[in-house]
Amino acid sequence: AVARALALAPAVEVEAGDGAGAHGA
């Protein structure tokens, strides 16, 4: 789960203004 979050963080942060995925990790 953590690995996926880190891998998806860049795209998620760019598409979602809040970048919850990246900041959460």
Phi, psi and omega in degrees: 000313181297317180301317180296317181300316180293322181290323183271346184311309183305309182294318182296318183295322181290316183284322179259119184307321183290330181061043183301319182301309183290314183291328179295322182282000000 
